[in-house]
Amino acid sequence: MDAIKVLLVDDHLLVRAGIKNILEQASDIKVIAEASNGQEAITAVKLQQPDIVLLDIQMPIMDGIDTCKQLKMIWPGIKILMLTVYEEELYALRLMDAGALGYITKRADIDEFHKAVRFVSKGVMYLSDQCKDQIIYQLLQKKGKTDILGALSDREIQVFYLIVQGKKIKDIANDLSLSVKTVENHRYHILQKLNLERTVDLVAFAHRNDLIR
């Protein structure tokens, strides 16, 4: 049986090296190409025609969600497995809406990485073990939390979760490859859209609506 051909997309070289090592411990999985941002990913898909794209969310130039949307627009049948540090089910729903077939966190163990790649390569949805039950519930209900932050953009969702998890603006800017001013602007718009005044109100809002653990 031919190995599952994977395009690995992450802006950190060491992270890619680590994930590649994990994936290729399975004889039926092969990383055939790598990319460090969304634009490179689109080019790599065209040239390499992978079976699956393992795509990180946090990248410069074009982030994972925008890249996912672009890939699905160009190649509707492409199979995408999102790789992220986020475990919140609402964020996972955003990835599903963008066209991803699977969602796995960077805290997953080796066996789960292999399982996720195999599932998605067959066109089967894979949800990370860390938040599978909550995601399934929300997918079935299509209401509740998905409406609470519905006014926020995908980037604002990213900034929202990092803020309520206690990250400083400077660190968020570094994580998302944005300027401090841009992150401050996102924070301002998030507060405006949620009718809140201060960051402390944002954290309270998140806990009140069970948006973080």
Backbone as a chain_set.jsonl record, in Angstrom:
{"seq": "MDAIKVLLVDDHLLVRAGIKNILEQASDIKVIAEASNGQEAITAVKLQQPDIVLLDIQMPIMDGIDTCKQLKMIWPGIKILMLTVYEEELYALRLMDAGALGYITKRADIDEFHKAVRFVSKGVMYLSDQCKDQIIYQLLQKKGKTDILGALSDREIQVFYLIVQGKKIKDIANDLSLSVKTVENHRYHILQKLNLERTVDLVAFAHRNDLIR", "coords": {"N": [[0.848, -1.19, 0.0], [0.544, 2.219, -0.839], [2.237, 4.937, 0.769], [0.736, 7.472, 2.838], [0.686, 10.648, 1.576], [1.959, 13.587, 2.837], [1.678, 17.083, 3.18], [3.389, 19.313, 5.07], [2.757, 22.096, 6.978], [4.027, 24.763, 8.637], [5.307, 27.579, 10.351], [7.617, 27.384, 11.848], [10.738, 26.009, 11.772], [11.951, 24.076, 13.463], [9.719, 22.995, 14.718], [8.416, 21.824, 12.534], [10.337, 19.89, 11.907], [10.209, 18.261, 14.168], [7.524, 17.333, 14.092], [7.52, 16.057, 11.636], [9.288, 13.968, 12.161], [7.77, 12.577, 14.054], [5.496, 11.817, 12.522], [6.644, 10.187, 10.512], [7.409, 7.981, 11.862], [5.577, 6.132, 11.479], [5.065, 3.642, 9.121], [3.343, 3.958, 7.02], [3.021, 6.613, 6.441], [4.186, 9.543, 4.902], [6.066, 12.467, 4.737], [6.044, 14.58, 2.173], [6.565, 17.134, 1.398], [7.265, 20.489, 2.577], [6.146, 23.591, 4.025], [6.284, 27.058, 4.958], [4.406, 29.021, 5.22], [1.113, 30.24, 4.25], [1.01, 30.971, 1.494], [3.191, 29.605, 0.4], [2.244, 27.083, 0.895], [0.041, 26.786, -0.832], [1.33, 26.832, -3.314], [2.91, 24.529, -3.001], [0.976, 22.5, -2.818], [-0.049, 22.551, -5.388], [2.18, 21.723, -6.861], [3.048, 19.311, -5.653], [0.847, 17.714, -5.008], [-0.36, 16.49, -2.555], [-1.76, 13.923, -0.367], [-2.888, 14.761, 1.948], [-3.067, 17.786, 3.825], [-1.31, 19.008, 6.467], [-1.878, 21.477, 8.572], [-0.819, 24.338, 10.225], [-2.227, 26.788, 12.462], [-1.261, 29.34, 13.356], [0.507, 31.435, 11.531], [2.732, 33.559, 9.63], [2.086, 36.046, 7.024], [-0.069, 34.544, 5.633], [-2.525, 33.212, 7.537], [-3.464, 30.033, 9.102], [-6.269, 29.544, 8.917], [-7.194, 31.253, 6.855], [-5.594, 30.218, 4.827], [-6.595, 27.622, 4.686], [-9.194, 28.143, 3.755], [-8.591, 29.243, 1.231], [-7.29, 27.088, -0.025], [-9.401, 25.215, -0.114], [-11.097, 26.549, -1.788], [-9.737, 26.553, -4.209], [-9.087, 23.848, -4.585], [-11.556, 21.957, -4.033], [-11.858, 19.326, -3.067], [-9.724, 18.788, -1.439], [-7.967, 17.452, 1.373], [-7.736, 18.488, 4.655], [-5.989, 18.751, 7.652], [-6.028, 20.37, 10.614], [-3.583, 21.848, 12.682], [-2.992, 22.833, 15.954], [-2.558, 24.93, 18.899], [-4.762, 25.455, 20.301], [-7.542, 24.42, 22.285], [-10.173, 24.945, 22.61], [-13.559, 24.333, 21.934], [-15.144, 26.009, 20.363], [-13.343, 27.305, 18.733], [-12.445, 25.172, 17.24], [-14.746, 24.639, 15.801], [-14.784, 26.843, 14.109], [-12.66, 26.177, 12.458], [-13.649, 23.888, 11.226], [-15.738, 25.044, 9.823], [-14.255, 26.485, 8.022], [-13.467, 24.605, 6.303], [-11.801, 22.542, 7.016], [-11.066, 19.106, 7.618], [-10.268, 17.835, 9.812], [-8.984, 18.162, 13.188], [-6.413, 18.727, 15.388], [-4.538, 18.96, 18.388], [-1.358, 20.359, 19.401], [-0.509, 19.067, 21.59], [-1.089, 16.46, 21.381], [-0.46, 12.899, 21.449], [1.929, 10.574, 19.946], [0.585, 8.367, 18.779], [-1.972, 9.416, 18.414], [-1.51, 11.421, 16.518], [-0.821, 9.864, 14.267], [-3.199, 8.427, 13.933], [-5.019, 10.505, 13.389], [-4.071, 11.512, 10.918], [-4.445, 9.276, 9.285], [-7.255, 8.921, 9.418], [-8.231, 11.37, 8.282], [-7.068, 11.261, 5.748], [-8.625, 9.367, 4.567], [-10.924, 10.692, 4.227], [-12.474, 10.944, 6.451], [-13.858, 12.627, 9.2], [-11.846, 13.935, 11.797], [-11.569, 14.543, 15.189], [-9.848, 16.198, 17.75], [-8.835, 14.439, 20.663], [-8.817, 15.89, 23.034], [-10.944, 17.701, 23.05], [-13.141, 16.51, 21.904], [-15.783, 15.593, 22.632], [-17.131, 17.972, 23.347], [-17.03, 19.375, 20.931], [-18.503, 17.76, 19.183], [-21.02, 17.967, 20.357], [-21.569, 20.703, 19.944], [-21.52, 20.793, 17.151], [-23.75, 19.291, 16.587], [-25.775, 20.779, 17.789], [-25.49, 23.379, 16.774], [-25.756, 25.941, 17.837], [-25.86, 28.109, 20.709], [-22.723, 28.458, 22.033], [-21.577, 28.996, 19.556], [-22.96, 31.143, 18.645], [-22.43, 33.164, 20.453], [-19.903, 34.376, 20.051], [-20.171, 35.055, 17.473], [-19.99, 37.453, 16.023], [-17.357, 38.066, 15.844], [-14.3, 38.136, 13.951], [-12.208, 35.616, 12.352], [-9.522, 36.104, 13.037], [-9.888, 37.771, 15.227], [-11.033, 35.943, 16.96], [-8.829, 34.344, 17.512], [-7.176, 36.211, 18.88], [-8.868, 36.844, 20.997], [-9.006, 34.393, 22.506], [-6.329, 34.123, 23.3], [-5.982, 36.399, 24.865], [-7.851, 36.02, 26.979], [-6.723, 33.851, 28.137], [-4.702, 34.885, 29.495], [-2.43, 35.943, 28.26], [0.009, 38.435, 27.46], [-0.232, 41.481, 25.55], [2.027, 42.038, 23.979], [3.21, 39.502, 23.798], [1.211, 38.114, 22.482], [1.235, 39.423, 20.037], [3.718, 38.597, 19.128], [3.334, 35.811, 18.966], [1.399, 35.634, 16.954], [2.592, 36.836, 14.839], [2.172, 39.596, 14.42], [1.921, 43.216, 14.675], [2.238, 45.079, 17.742], [0.464, 47.181, 17.857], [-1.509, 46.389, 16.03], [-2.602, 44.164, 17.347], [-3.599, 45.444, 19.607], [-5.586, 46.955, 18.367], [-7.263, 44.895, 17.5], [-8.068, 43.912, 19.997], [-9.504, 46.128, 20.925], [-11.652, 46.199, 19.054], [-12.83, 43.743, 19.588], [-13.772, 44.12, 22.217], [-15.6, 46.172, 21.681], [-17.46, 44.882, 19.981], [-18.486, 42.983, 21.692], [-19.67, 44.491, 23.559], [-18.233, 45.324, 25.834], [-15.955, 46.79, 28.287], [-13.327, 46.649, 29.42], [-10.282, 44.656, 29.62], [-10.426, 42.919, 31.778], [-13.153, 42.588, 31.95], [-13.55, 41.141, 29.691], [-12.327, 38.706, 30.264], [-13.959, 37.87, 32.371], [-16.349, 37.618, 30.98], [-15.717, 35.477, 29.284], [-15.4, 33.366, 31.116], [-17.942, 33.37, 32.254], [-19.528, 32.528, 30.179], [-18.576, 30.045, 29.77], [-16.416, 29.647, 27.983], [-13.76, 29.146, 28.182], [-11.457, 26.883, 29.768]], "CA": [[0.0, 0.0, 0.0], [1.316, 3.449, -0.908], [2.206, 5.762, 1.977], [-0.072, 8.696, 2.792], [1.585, 11.767, 1.274], [1.591, 14.726, 3.683], [2.317, 18.397, 3.103], [3.471, 19.838, 6.427], [2.822, 23.562, 6.913], [4.237, 25.435, 9.919], [6.351, 28.583, 10.125], [8.794, 27.114, 12.667], [11.511, 24.904, 11.213], [12.14, 23.023, 14.459], [8.423, 22.334, 14.91], [8.219, 20.947, 11.375], [11.249, 18.749, 12.023], [9.682, 17.381, 15.199], [6.298, 16.686, 13.628], [7.904, 15.127, 10.564], [9.851, 12.787, 12.82], [6.65, 11.842, 14.655], [4.659, 11.227, 11.484], [7.331, 9.166, 9.743], [7.59, 6.766, 12.663], [4.596, 5.202, 10.905], [5.543, 3.254, 7.788], [2.361, 4.302, 5.991], [2.901, 8.071, 6.34], [5.401, 10.153, 4.364], [6.028, 13.909, 4.507], [6.661, 14.757, 0.855], [6.92, 18.541, 1.192], [7.041, 21.369, 3.719], [5.939, 25.003, 3.708], [6.346, 27.875, 6.168], [3.271, 29.946, 5.262], [0.002, 29.864, 3.39], [1.328, 31.114, 0.075], [4.037, 28.472, 0.039], [1.407, 25.887, 0.944], [-0.748, 26.729, -2.065], [2.265, 26.435, -4.374], [3.316, 23.142, -2.759], [-0.145, 21.615, -3.168], [-0.117, 22.506, -6.85], [3.321, 20.99, -7.399], [3.27, 18.007, -5.049], [-0.414, 16.969, -4.939], [-0.369, 15.612, -1.373], [-3.036, 13.308, 0.019], [-3.405, 15.51, 3.086], [-2.294, 18.958, 4.256], [-1.29, 19.226, 7.915], [-1.775, 22.926, 8.497], [-0.812, 25.071, 11.484], [-3.052, 27.995, 12.43], [-0.51, 30.576, 13.557], [1.576, 31.616, 10.554], [2.79, 34.892, 9.029], [1.663, 36.239, 5.62], [-1.44, 34.034, 5.521], [-2.664, 32.26, 8.64], [-3.997, 28.734, 8.748], [-7.683, 29.561, 8.539], [-7.271, 31.834, 5.507], [-4.978, 29.249, 3.916], [-7.569, 26.543, 4.531], [-10.265, 28.632, 2.889], [-8.051, 29.377, -0.122], [-7.065, 25.747, -0.568], [-10.697, 24.609, -0.418], [-11.676, 27.271, -2.926], [-9.032, 26.117, -5.42], [-9.227, 22.38, -4.674], [-12.638, 21.64, -3.084], [-11.749, 17.99, -2.504], [-8.497, 18.615, -0.677], [-8.167, 17.029, 2.765], [-6.922, 19.344, 5.52], [-5.974, 18.487, 9.086], [-5.501, 21.557, 11.268], [-2.721, 21.632, 13.84], [-3.124, 24.051, 16.733], [-2.394, 24.861, 20.35], [-6.058, 25.744, 20.892], [-8.383, 23.27, 22.597], [-11.556, 25.377, 22.767], [-14.406, 23.75, 20.905], [-15.635, 27.029, 19.437], [-12.304, 27.533, 17.731], [-12.484, 24.009, 16.365], [-15.878, 24.827, 14.9], [-14.359, 27.794, 13.08], [-11.814, 25.445, 11.527], [-14.54, 23.047, 10.44], [-16.463, 25.923, 8.905], [-13.315, 26.92, 6.982], [-13.314, 23.497, 5.37], [-10.906, 21.502, 7.529], [-11.718, 17.82, 7.883], [-9.82, 17.366, 11.109], [-8.468, 19.139, 14.157], [-5.597, 18.066, 16.401], [-3.71, 19.918, 19.107], [0.068, 20.03, 19.44], [-0.254, 18.257, 22.786], [-1.467, 15.08, 21.09], [0.661, 11.963, 21.47], [2.323, 10.049, 18.635], [-0.475, 7.51, 18.23], [-3.093, 10.234, 17.952], [-1.093, 12.052, 15.258], [-0.942, 8.876, 13.199], [-4.626, 8.135, 13.768], [-5.654, 11.67, 12.756], [-3.664, 11.548, 9.508], [-5.096, 8.157, 8.59], [-8.681, 9.223, 9.3], [-8.474, 12.466, 7.338], [-6.67, 10.817, 4.401], [-9.746, 8.571, 4.049], [-12.103, 11.548, 4.13], [-13.242, 10.813, 7.691], [-13.582, 13.715, 10.129], [-11.139, 13.581, 13.019], [-11.602, 15.581, 16.203], [-8.869, 15.974, 18.801], [-9.372, 13.795, 21.865], [-8.936, 16.838, 24.139], [-12.22, 18.438, 23.081], [-14.045, 15.851, 20.963], [-17.172, 15.554, 23.088], [-17.72, 19.305, 23.263], [-17.179, 19.752, 19.521], [-19.63, 17.001, 18.634], [-22.237, 18.576, 20.883], [-21.817, 21.973, 19.265], [-21.839, 20.512, 15.758], [-25.13, 18.805, 16.544], [-26.693, 21.828, 18.217], [-25.352, 24.562, 15.916], [-26.243, 27.111, 18.542], [-25.134, 28.289, 21.966], [-21.451, 29.159, 21.979], [-21.264, 29.444, 18.215], [-23.601, 32.437, 18.444], [-21.91, 34.14, 21.4], [-18.787, 35.103, 19.432], [-20.427, 35.054, 16.036], [-19.652, 38.729, 15.391], [-15.903, 38.214, 15.762], [-13.627, 37.533, 12.81], [-11.338, 34.51, 12.721], [-8.35, 36.655, 13.728], [-10.335, 38.245, 16.533], [-11.209, 34.757, 17.791], [-7.485, 33.99, 17.976], [-6.746, 37.2, 19.875], [-9.758, 36.681, 22.141], [-8.603, 33.268, 23.343], [-5.022, 34.38, 23.898], [-6.168, 37.403, 25.918], [-8.539, 35.473, 28.15], [-5.838, 32.874, 28.748], [-3.74, 35.625, 30.295], [-1.244, 36.363, 27.53], [0.204, 39.866, 27.291], [-0.39, 41.943, 24.175], [3.308, 41.885, 23.282], [3.403, 38.078, 23.524], [0.23, 37.747, 21.456], [1.762, 39.96, 18.775], [4.818, 37.715, 18.726], [2.763, 34.506, 18.603], [0.616, 35.726, 15.72], [3.389, 37.578, 13.84], [1.5, 40.866, 14.205], [2.462, 44.318, 15.458], [1.522, 45.321, 18.994], [-0.651, 48.083, 17.537], [-2.568, 45.604, 15.384], [-3.257, 43.364, 18.383], [-4.375, 46.397, 20.4], [-6.782, 47.277, 17.575], [-8.149, 43.728, 17.572], [-8.639, 43.899, 21.341], [-10.506, 47.207, 20.963], [-12.83, 45.797, 18.278], [-13.467, 42.643, 20.316], [-14.525, 44.72, 23.312], [-16.725, 46.893, 21.105], [-18.453, 43.939, 19.457], [-19.091, 42.25, 22.799], [-20.217, 45.489, 24.473], [-17.451, 45.291, 27.064], [-15.113, 47.973, 28.411], [-11.939, 46.39, 29.793], [-9.815, 43.284, 29.46], [-10.95, 42.125, 32.892], [-14.535, 42.255, 31.588], [-13.453, 40.116, 28.654], [-12.028, 37.453, 30.956], [-15.173, 37.496, 33.092], [-17.295, 37.2, 29.939], [-15.312, 34.15, 28.823], [-15.711, 32.398, 32.163], [-19.392, 33.356, 32.449], [-20.13, 31.779, 29.08], [-17.903, 28.743, 29.677], [-15.647, 29.634, 26.739], [-12.424, 28.66, 28.466], [-11.364, 25.982, 30.902]], "C": [[0.888, 1.246, 0.0], [1.162, 4.245, 0.386], [1.332, 6.98, 1.758], [0.881, 9.879, 2.627], [1.099, 13.025, 1.993], [2.385, 15.969, 3.306], [2.244, 18.996, 4.488], [3.697, 21.342, 6.382], [2.887, 24.167, 8.308], [5.397, 26.399, 9.732], [7.612, 28.365, 10.959], [9.498, 25.848, 12.172], [11.653, 23.748, 12.2], [10.842, 22.265, 14.736], [8.149, 21.371, 13.765], [9.091, 19.697, 11.479], [10.726, 17.737, 13.046], [8.458, 16.618, 14.747], [6.594, 15.686, 12.515], [8.457, 13.843, 11.158], [8.759, 11.915, 13.436], [5.854, 11.106, 13.581], [5.349, 10.042, 10.811], [7.791, 7.982, 10.591], [6.59, 5.695, 12.239], [5.013, 4.9, 9.465], [4.594, 3.664, 6.668], [2.146, 5.808, 5.846], [4.233, 8.657, 5.882], [5.195, 11.655, 4.151], [6.778, 14.183, 3.206], [7.081, 16.193, 0.59], [6.598, 19.331, 2.45], [6.842, 22.801, 3.218], [5.898, 25.779, 5.015], [5.234, 28.905, 6.262], [2.226, 29.527, 4.24], [0.296, 29.951, 1.905], [2.204, 29.97, -0.415], [3.218, 27.181, 0.002], [0.607, 25.714, -0.342], [0.123, 26.276, -3.232], [2.647, 24.965, -4.238], [2.216, 22.153, -3.113], [-0.228, 21.449, -4.682], [0.975, 21.619, -7.434], [3.392, 19.541, -6.916], [2.031, 17.118, -4.97], [-0.442, 15.98, -3.765], [-1.742, 14.998, -1.142], [-3.708, 14.118, 1.118], [-2.48, 16.684, 3.389], [-2.433, 19.08, 5.764], [-0.911, 20.68, 8.121], [-1.869, 23.595, 9.86], [-1.667, 26.333, 11.349], [-2.214, 29.261, 12.433], [0.677, 30.66, 12.605], [1.581, 33.051, 10.046], [2.282, 34.865, 7.59], [0.219, 35.794, 5.41], [-1.628, 32.979, 6.595], [-3.387, 30.988, 8.189], [-5.443, 28.727, 8.292], [-7.862, 30.136, 7.133], [-6.693, 30.877, 4.474], [-5.944, 28.102, 3.637], [-8.685, 26.952, 3.571], [-9.807, 28.727, 1.435], [-7.847, 28.016, -0.776], [-8.374, 25.08, -0.964], [-11.373, 25.277, -1.601], [-11.054, 26.783, -4.239], [-9.212, 24.624, -5.664], [-10.292, 21.925, -3.665], [-12.496, 20.279, -2.399], [-10.521, 17.767, -1.637], [-8.791, 18.3, 0.792], [-7.192, 17.781, 3.673], [-7.111, 18.964, 6.979], [-5.295, 19.678, 9.757], [-4.727, 21.187, 12.522], [-2.685, 22.916, 14.651], [-2.829, 23.837, 18.209], [-3.733, 25.055, 21.042], [-6.841, 24.469, 21.146], [-9.858, 23.658, 22.693], [-12.409, 24.884, 21.6], [-14.93, 24.787, 19.915], [-14.61, 27.295, 18.358], [-12.264, 26.378, 16.741], [-13.619, 24.125, 15.354], [-15.545, 25.806, 13.782], [-13.511, 27.088, 12.019], [-12.654, 24.538, 10.638], [-15.291, 23.88, 9.396], [-15.57, 26.391, 7.756], [-13.04, 25.814, 5.974], [-12.371, 22.406, 5.819], [-11.698, 20.237, 7.826], [-11.33, 17.272, 9.245], [-9.143, 18.453, 11.906], [-7.698, 18.392, 15.224], [-4.717, 19.092, 17.091], [-2.266, 19.42, 19.17], [0.434, 19.216, 20.676], [-0.611, 16.785, 22.568], [-0.239, 14.17, 21.131], [0.885, 11.378, 20.069], [1.204, 9.228, 18.001], [-1.647, 8.328, 17.697], [-2.755, 10.962, 16.653], [-1.281, 11.085, 14.096], [-2.415, 8.573, 12.891], [-5.324, 9.267, 13.018], [-5.337, 11.726, 11.265], [-4.366, 10.447, 8.721], [-6.588, 8.412, 8.387], [-8.935, 10.239, 8.188], [-8.116, 12.053, 5.909], [-7.771, 9.991, 3.733], [-11.026, 9.399, 3.915], [-12.999, 11.483, 5.344], [-12.863, 11.946, 8.642], [-12.868, 13.2, 11.365], [-11.134, 14.767, 13.973], [-10.65, 15.218, 17.333], [-9.511, 15.396, 20.053], [-9.633, 14.796, 22.988], [-10.284, 17.549, 24.184], [-13.277, 17.808, 22.171], [-15.504, 15.909, 21.387], [-17.856, 16.905, 22.949], [-17.961, 19.722, 21.814], [-18.381, 19.044, 18.913], [-20.953, 17.612, 19.09], [-22.566, 19.861, 20.131], [-22.163, 21.765, 17.79], [-23.289, 20.051, 15.606], [-26.13, 19.92, 16.835], [-26.693, 23.031, 17.28], [-25.941, 25.814, 16.553], [-25.43, 27.273, 19.816], [-23.867, 29.082, 21.767], [-21.122, 29.686, 20.592], [-21.893, 30.797, 17.93], [-22.977, 33.533, 19.307], [-20.804, 34.998, 20.786], [-18.957, 35.206, 17.921], [-20.022, 36.324, 15.318], [-18.15, 38.9, 15.188], [-15.346, 37.535, 14.514], [-12.746, 36.383, 13.293], [-10.111, 35.005, 13.489], [-8.727, 37.158, 15.114], [-10.579, 37.087, 17.493], [-9.856, 34.325, 18.358], [-7.04, 34.905, 19.108], [-7.577, 37.065, 21.148], [-9.261, 35.574, 23.069], [-7.245, 33.493, 24.008], [-5.12, 35.403, 25.032], [-6.771, 36.774, 27.158], [-7.737, 34.363, 28.833], [-4.691, 33.546, 29.489], [-2.485, 36.085, 29.575], [-1.188, 37.884, 27.396], [0.134, 40.228, 25.811], [0.888, 41.727, 23.369], [3.545, 40.424, 22.895], [2.435, 37.59, 22.452], [0.715, 38.205, 20.085], [2.866, 39.056, 18.239], [4.289, 36.365, 18.249], [2.091, 34.536, 17.233], [1.339, 36.46, 14.597], [2.696, 38.872, 13.428], [2.221, 41.96, 14.993], [1.636, 44.474, 16.732], [0.301, 46.2, 18.731], [-1.815, 47.323, 16.911], [-3.333, 44.773, 16.406], [-4.112, 44.254, 19.276], [-5.664, 46.766, 19.675], [-7.784, 46.126, 17.603], [-8.839, 43.677, 18.936], [-9.747, 44.944, 21.465], [-11.794, 46.783, 20.246], [-13.573, 44.636, 18.951], [-14.334, 43.19, 21.442], [-15.76, 45.449, 22.793], [-17.832, 45.938, 20.664], [-19.181, 43.184, 20.57], [-19.697, 43.172, 23.853], [-19.553, 45.438, 25.851], [-16.496, 46.48, 27.092], [-13.635, 47.676, 28.63], [-11.571, 44.917, 29.597], [-10.357, 42.389, 30.564], [-12.4, 41.725, 32.633], [-14.558, 41.125, 30.555], [-13.212, 38.741, 29.28], [-13.272, 36.953, 31.697], [-16.239, 36.973, 32.132], [-16.994, 35.773, 29.491], [-15.663, 33.082, 29.851], [-17.231, 32.256, 32.336], [-20.084, 32.506, 31.389], [-19.437, 30.432, 28.818], [-17.132, 28.585, 28.366], [-14.207, 29.217, 26.934], [-12.491, 27.742, 29.668], [-10.267, 26.43, 31.82]], "O": [[1.864, 1.32, 0.747], [0.105, 4.232, 1.018], [1.198, 7.467, 0.635], [1.776, 10.081, 3.447], [-0.028, 13.473, 1.786], [3.603, 15.917, 3.134], [1.153, 19.172, 5.031], [4.689, 21.816, 5.827], [1.923, 24.094, 9.07], [6.363, 26.084, 9.037], [8.587, 29.097, 10.789], [8.918, 24.763, 12.158], [11.497, 22.585, 11.829], [10.853, 21.054, 14.958], [7.707, 20.243, 13.984], [8.645, 18.59, 11.179], [10.787, 16.527, 12.83], [8.345, 15.414, 14.977], [5.999, 14.61, 12.456], [8.124, 12.75, 10.7], [8.805, 10.688, 13.356], [5.572, 9.915, 13.715], [4.72, 9.013, 10.565], [8.478, 7.087, 10.098], [6.726, 4.521, 12.583], [5.28, 5.816, 8.688], [4.989, 3.713, 5.503], [1.191, 6.235, 5.197], [5.286, 8.306, 6.415], [4.259, 12.065, 3.465], [7.998, 14.036, 3.143], [7.859, 16.455, -0.327], [5.783, 18.918, 3.276], [7.304, 23.17, 2.139], [5.526, 25.237, 6.056], [5.12, 29.597, 7.274], [2.425, 28.588, 3.47], [-0.129, 29.088, 1.137], [1.993, 29.431, -1.502], [3.469, 26.299, -0.819], [0.514, 24.608, -0.874], [-0.289, 25.443, -4.04], [2.704, 24.238, -5.23], [2.495, 21.082, -3.652], [-0.448, 20.349, -5.19], [0.739, 20.862, -8.376], [3.754, 18.647, -7.681], [2.154, 15.897, -4.875], [-0.538, 14.771, -3.973], [-2.752, 15.484, -1.651], [-4.934, 14.161, 1.214], [-1.263, 16.587, 3.23], [-3.539, 19.237, 6.281], [0.229, 21.075, 7.878], [-2.865, 23.446, 10.567], [-1.812, 26.878, 10.254], [-2.425, 30.153, 11.612], [1.717, 30.043, 12.834], [0.534, 33.699, 10.033], [2.075, 33.797, 7.013], [-0.627, 36.608, 5.042], [-0.955, 31.949, 6.567], [-3.854, 30.885, 7.055], [-5.805, 27.984, 7.379], [-8.593, 29.575, 6.317], [-7.232, 30.739, 3.376], [-6.091, 27.665, 2.496], [-9.066, 26.188, 2.684], [-10.536, 28.343, 0.52], [-8.191, 27.82, -1.941], [-8.46, 24.452, -2.019], [-12.134, 24.642, -2.331], [-11.745, 26.62, -5.245], [-9.456, 24.188, -6.789], [-9.946, 21.544, -2.547], [-12.964, 20.101, -1.274], [-10.306, 16.658, -1.148], [-9.744, 18.819, 1.372], [-5.978, 17.718, 3.482], [-8.233, 18.868, 7.476], [-4.125, 19.959, 9.497], [-5.146, 20.34, 13.311], [-2.383, 23.98, 14.11], [-2.848, 22.711, 18.704], [-3.835, 24.843, 22.25], [-6.817, 23.545, 20.334], [-10.71, 22.783, 22.845], [-12.026, 25.004, 20.437], [-15.137, 24.469, 18.744], [-14.963, 27.49, 17.194], [-12.071, 26.585, 15.543], [-13.467, 23.751, 14.192], [-15.972, 25.623, 12.642], [-13.633, 27.371, 10.827], [-12.402, 24.43, 9.438], [-15.451, 23.469, 8.247], [-16.052, 26.662, 6.656], [-12.451, 26.055, 4.92], [-12.154, 21.438, 5.09], [-12.857, 20.298, 8.236], [-11.973, 16.363, 9.77], [-8.779, 19.509, 11.387], [-8.251, 17.522, 15.897], [-4.202, 20.002, 16.442], [-1.992, 18.231, 19.015], [1.56, 18.732, 20.794], [-0.451, 15.964, 23.471], [0.881, 14.615, 20.879], [0.13, 11.654, 19.136], [0.913, 9.384, 16.815], [-2.241, 7.992, 16.672], [-3.613, 11.107, 15.782], [-1.839, 11.45, 13.061], [-2.812, 8.478, 11.73], [-6.127, 9.019, 12.118], [-6.225, 11.959, 10.445], [-4.83, 10.679, 7.605], [-7.123, 8.15, 7.31], [-9.736, 10.009, 7.282], [-8.792, 12.456, 4.962], [-7.85, 9.917, 2.506], [-12.077, 8.879, 3.539], [-14.152, 11.912, 5.292], [-11.679, 12.199, 8.865], [-13.231, 12.161, 11.916], [-10.737, 15.87, 13.597], [-10.64, 14.085, 17.814], [-10.598, 15.813, 20.454], [-10.54, 14.604, 23.798], [-10.722, 17.96, 25.259], [-14.198, 18.489, 21.72], [-16.37, 16.242, 20.579], [-18.999, 16.994, 22.5], [-18.974, 20.349, 21.505], [-19.183, 19.66, 18.211], [-21.887, 17.755, 18.3], [-23.709, 20.077, 19.731], [-23.003, 22.479, 17.242], [-23.961, 20.377, 14.628], [-27.19, 19.999, 16.214], [-27.736, 23.631, 17.018], [-26.549, 26.642, 15.875], [-24.398, 26.62, 19.97], [-23.916, 30.248, 21.378], [-20.457, 30.714, 20.462], [-21.413, 31.529, 17.064], [-22.995, 34.704, 18.929], [-20.778, 36.213, 20.983], [-17.99, 35.419, 17.189], [-19.737, 36.288, 14.121], [-17.719, 39.781, 14.444], [-15.848, 36.5, 14.077], [-12.561, 36.198, 14.496], [-9.708, 34.393, 14.479], [-7.967, 36.988, 16.068], [-10.361, 37.221, 18.698], [-9.748, 33.984, 19.536], [-6.588, 34.444, 20.156], [-7.043, 37.162, 22.253], [-9.11, 35.788, 24.272], [-7.041, 33.094, 25.155], [-4.422, 35.287, 26.04], [-6.267, 36.967, 28.264], [-8.033, 33.981, 29.965], [-3.818, 32.877, 30.042], [-1.557, 36.573, 30.22], [-2.219, 38.538, 27.237], [0.403, 39.403, 24.938], [0.84, 41.288, 22.22], [4.023, 40.139, 21.797], [2.789, 36.758, 21.616], [0.618, 37.471, 19.101], [2.934, 38.786, 17.04], [4.75, 35.839, 17.237], [2.198, 33.588, 16.455], [0.769, 36.682, 13.529], [2.636, 39.207, 12.245], [3.033, 41.668, 15.872], [0.48, 44.053, 16.791], [-0.764, 45.988, 19.311], [-2.975, 47.586, 17.229], [-4.56, 44.681, 16.347], [-5.217, 43.873, 19.662], [-6.718, 46.876, 20.301], [-8.991, 46.34, 17.713], [-10.041, 43.43, 19.022], [-10.802, 44.674, 22.04], [-12.892, 46.982, 20.765], [-14.8, 44.559, 18.888], [-15.484, 42.782, 21.606], [-16.836, 45.36, 23.385], [-19.008, 46.171, 20.947], [-20.339, 42.795, 20.415], [-20.172, 42.721, 24.895], [-20.219, 45.5, 26.885], [-16.248, 47.108, 26.063], [-12.778, 48.373, 28.088], [-12.436, 44.057, 29.432], [-10.707, 41.235, 30.318], [-12.831, 40.649, 33.048], [-15.452, 40.279, 30.548], [-13.815, 37.746, 28.877], [-13.596, 35.766, 31.655], [-16.94, 36.007, 32.432], [-17.904, 34.959, 29.336], [-16.166, 32.015, 29.498], [-17.738, 31.153, 32.54], [-21.091, 31.851, 31.659], [-19.672, 29.777, 27.802], [-17.184, 27.537, 27.722], [-13.499, 28.958, 25.961], [-13.421, 27.795, 30.473], [-10.024, 25.796, 32.848]]}, "num_chains": 1, "name": "protein.A"}
